């Protein structure tokens, strides 16, 4: 599966802002679930889902290392996204 991938060390009061050109799946994953996701296995995500509007704001439930993935759910097409961390925004 093709997807965009970003990694961040976040505190629980940070927000990850994802700006999309179009609709896409946007997920915030811990390292274990990112490993499952990248192998195409069943996984869970801490925040996110199918985004119809932009920007999307993702909030980590706790401090740690986090992965943000953006994909089209297996459908053909091109994804464009901008991602930035808003420190202490929540």
C-alpha positions, 0 to 999 in steps of 0.5 A: 500500500502507498502512503505518506509517513511522518514521525514525531516525538510528541507531548500530550498537549501537542496537536498534529495538524495535517493539511490535505488536498482532497479526502484521505485516511489520516491516522495517528499510530503508536510504534506497535500499531505502525508496525502492524499497519506497515505490514498490512495487518489489523491495527488500531489508531489513537486518533484520526480516520477518514478526513473529508475536510482539511485541516485535520487535527490529531491529539496524542493520548500521551507523550511518546513517539508517534507516527502519522500516516495518510493514505487513500485506503487502497484506491488509486490516486496521489496524496498530497499533505502538509504536516506540522506540530503545534506545540502545546496547542491542546 
